[in-house]
Amino acid sequence: MKLSIIITHHRTPELLRLCLNSLKEASQNLSCEILVLDSEAQDETEEMIKSDFPDIKFLPFEKNTGYAKIVNVGLRQAQGEYLLVLNADILAEKDSLRKMTEYMEANPKVGLIGPQLLNFNGTAQDSYFRFYKPLTIVYRRTFLGKTARGKKELNRFAMADFDRQSVREVDWLLGAAMMLKRAALKEVGPMDERFFLYLEDTDWCRRFWAKGWSVVYFPQARMHHYHGRVSKKAGGLADLLFNKYTWIHISSAIKYFWKYKGAR
């Protein structure tokens, strides 16, 4: 098996259908399997998979056990030489999977790559970053991000100096779409399940680098991402006080910085 596609899904069956239809076309001429891991599974999603996508392996979960745990179940079940972890709100362009697998085959020390992610109006999303510093979280979550120092740090973090169209090694990639080598996974290990949501992708990429596997942004492959920032709804103080996803993000950040305390 050349490629296993591991799709994490949570109660958006309409988006999942679009995702699967795009993958059906993008995976032509590839030896490929698709696994859908459905968190807080609904009957309608299972019925859709059985009736419209009978070749897909469907793994339902009664509860929301966290992103890393869901992904790790998929990694254990998958058989492919290459593993593509996708959110269900991703639409793959036709040649994206072929281009990614060919790049991985041609670059033996690359362990993890991510495509260019686009909004549905064609504009590019931020999907590659430099590693967090503790103040990065503060600047992203408060008015301090509008100060001169805040803007400088946020530009560093978001790699504002990069042109988006060049293949480049990066510190870490957004977990919405990542392809990895099985050989690298054996050395690096699965995602850290202590992260319920957020920063599990940052941590994973950091561990790839630590084991000598490079992490690469690969814009020759393109995917569209229906990206909704659930951790930033009302804005400002209201987010800090009332948005549960903001608190999950902060909790994950505390775990991350504690794990790498003293490291640069």
C-alpha positions in Angstrom: 0.0 0.0 0.0 1.5 3.3 -1.1 -0.7 5.8 0.8 -3.1 5.8 3.7 -5.3 8.8 4.2 -6.5 9.4 7.8 -9.4 11.8 8.0 -10.5 13.2 11.4 -14.1 14.2 11.4 -16.4 15.8 14.0 -20.1 16.4 13.1 -19.7 18.1 9.7 -21.0 15.4 7.3 -21.6 17.8 4.4 -17.9 18.9 4.5 -16.8 15.3 4.9 -18.7 14.3 1.7 -17.0 17.1 -0.2 -13.6 16.0 1.2 -14.1 12.3 0.2 -15.3 13.2 -3.3 -12.1 15.3 -3.8 -9.9 12.5 -2.6 -11.6 10.0 -4.9 -10.4 12.0 -7.8 -7.0 13.0 -6.3 -6.1 9.4 -5.5 -6.6 8.0 -8.9 -3.6 5.8 -10.0 -2.4 5.6 -6.4 -2.5 2.5 -4.3 -4.5 4.1 -1.5 -6.7 3.5 1.5 -9.0 6.0 3.3 -9.9 5.8 6.9 -12.5 8.1 8.5 -12.2 8.5 12.2 -15.5 10.0 13.4 -15.5 11.7 16.8 -18.9 11.9 18.6 -20.2 9.8 15.8 -23.7 10.4 14.3 -25.8 7.8 12.5 -26.2 9.9 9.4 -22.4 10.0 8.9 -22.1 6.2 9.1 -25.0 5.8 6.8 -23.5 8.1 4.2 -20.2 6.2 4.3 -21.8 2.8 3.9 -24.1 3.9 1.1 -21.8 6.3 -0.9 -18.3 5.3 0.0 -18.3 1.6 0.8 -14.6 1.1 0.3 -13.7 3.5 3.1 -12.9 2.2 6.5 -15.1 3.9 9.1 -14.1 4.1 12.7 -16.7 5.7 15.0 -16.0 7.1 18.5 -18.8 7.7 20.9 -17.0 10.6 22.7 -14.6 13.3 21.7 -11.4 11.9 23.1 -9.1 14.6 21.6 -7.4 15.1 18.3 -4.1 13.4 19.0 -5.8 10.2 20.3 -8.0 10.0 17.2 -5.1 10.5 14.9 -3.0 7.9 16.7 -5.8 5.3 16.3 -5.7 6.0 12.5 -1.9 5.7 12.5 -2.1 2.2 14.1 -4.8 1.0 11.7 -3.2 2.4 8.5 -1.1 0.2 6.2 0.5 2.7 3.8 4.2 3.5 3.3 3.1 7.2 3.4 0.4 8.6 5.8 -1.7 11.7 5.1 -3.5 13.1 8.1 -6.3 15.4 7.0 -9.1 17.3 8.6 -12.5 16.6 7.1 -12.8 20.3 6.0 -10.1 19.8 3.4 -10.6 19.5 -0.4 -7.6 18.2 -2.3 -6.8 19.4 -5.8 -6.4 16.7 -8.4 -2.7 16.2 -8.5 -1.9 17.1 -4.9 -1.5 13.5 -3.6 0.7 12.4 -6.4 3.0 15.4 -6.1 3.4 15.0 -2.4 4.2 11.3 -2.6 6.7 11.8 -5.4 8.4 14.6 -3.4 8.7 12.3 -0.4 10.1 9.5 -2.4 12.7 11.9 -4.0 13.8 13.3 -0.6 14.7 10.6 1.8 15.5 12.8 4.8 12.2 14.7 4.6 9.9 13.2 7.2 6.8 15.4 7.1 5.4 17.8 4.5 2.4 20.0 4.2 0.7 21.4 1.1 -0.3 25.0 0.5 -3.7 25.6 2.1 -6.1 27.9 0.4 -9.3 29.6 1.3 -12.2 28.9 -1.0 -11.7 32.3 -2.6 -8.2 31.2 -3.6 -6.3 33.3 -1.1 -3.5 31.5 0.9 -3.8 30.6 4.5 -1.1 30.6 7.1 -0.1 26.9 7.4 3.6 27.0 8.3 5.2 28.7 11.3 8.3 29.3 13.4 8.1 27.7 16.9 6.2 29.5 19.6 7.8 31.5 22.3 5.8 32.1 25.5 5.1 35.7 24.6 3.7 34.5 21.2 0.6 33.3 22.9 0.2 36.5 24.9 0.6 38.6 21.7 -1.9 36.5 19.8 -4.5 36.6 22.6 -4.4 40.2 23.8 -4.2 43.8 22.6 -0.4 43.6 23.1 -0.3 42.0 19.6 -0.9 45.5 18.2 2.1 47.0 19.8 5.4 47.3 17.9 7.0 44.4 19.8 3.8 42.3 19.4 3.7 42.9 15.6 7.4 42.0 15.3 6.9 38.7 17.2 3.7 37.7 15.4 5.5 38.4 12.0 8.4 36.2 13.1 6.0 33.4 14.2 3.9 33.6 11.0 7.0 33.8 8.7 5.8 37.0 7.2 9.2 37.3 5.4 8.4 34.2 3.3 6.8 34.4 -0.2 4.5 31.3 0.2 5.3 29.9 -3.2 8.7 28.3 -2.5 9.4 24.8 -1.1 11.1 25.5 2.3 12.0 23.8 5.5 9.8 25.2 8.3 9.7 24.7 12.1 6.2 23.3 12.1 3.1 22.8 9.9 -0.6 23.2 10.6 -2.1 19.7 11.4 -5.0 20.1 9.1 -3.0 18.5 6.2 0.3 16.6 6.9 2.0 13.7 5.0 4.6 11.7 6.7 6.8 8.7 6.0 6.2 5.5 8.0 9.9 5.1 8.4 10.0 8.5 10.2 6.9 7.6 12.3 8.7 4.5 13.6 11.5 6.8 15.0 9.5 9.8 16.1 6.4 8.0 17.5 2.8 9.0 17.4 1.3 12.3 18.5 1.5 13.2 22.2 -2.0 12.4 23.6 -1.5 14.8 26.5 -2.5 17.5 24.1 -6.3 17.3 23.8 -6.4 20.0 21.0 -3.9 22.5 19.8 -0.1 22.3 19.7 0.0 18.6 19.1 1.1 19.4 15.6 3.7 21.8 16.9 5.0 19.2 19.3 5.0 16.5 16.6 7.0 18.6 14.2 9.5 19.5 16.9 10.0 15.8 17.6 10.6 15.1 13.8 13.3 17.7 13.8 14.8 16.2 17.0 15.1 12.8 15.3 16.8 14.3 12.2 13.8 14.3 9.9 13.1 17.6 8.2 9.7 19.3 8.0 8.9 20.9 4.7 6.2 23.3 3.3 5.4 22.1 -0.2 3.2 24.6 -2.2 3.4 22.6 -5.4 0.5 20.6 -3.9 -2.6 22.6 -3.0 -5.6 21.9 -0.9 -8.6 24.1 0.1 -9.4 24.4 3.7 -12.6 25.5 5.3 -10.8 27.1 8.2 -12.9 28.3 11.1 -11.0 29.6 14.2 -13.3 28.3 17.0 -10.8 29.6 19.6 -11.4 33.2 18.4 -15.0 34.1 18.1 -16.0 37.3 20.0 -12.5 38.8 20.2 -10.4 40.3 23.0 -11.4 39.9 26.6 -14.6 38.0 25.8 -12.5 35.2 24.2 -10.3 34.9 27.3 -13.2 34.8 29.6 -15.9 32.8 27.8 -14.5 30.8 24.9 -13.7 27.2 26.0 -11.4 26.6 23.0 -9.3 29.6 24.1 -8.8 27.9 27.4 -8.0 24.6 25.7 -5.4 26.4 23.6 -3.9 28.1 26.7 -3.9 24.7 28.5 -2.0 23.1 25.6 0.4 26.0 25.5 1.2 25.5 29.2 1.8 21.7 28.6 4.0 22.5 25.6 6.3 25.1 27.3 6.6 22.9 30.4 7.6 19.9 28.2 10.3 22.0 26.5 11.3 24.2 29.4 14.8 25.5 28.8 14.9 24.5 25.2 15.2 26.9 22.3 
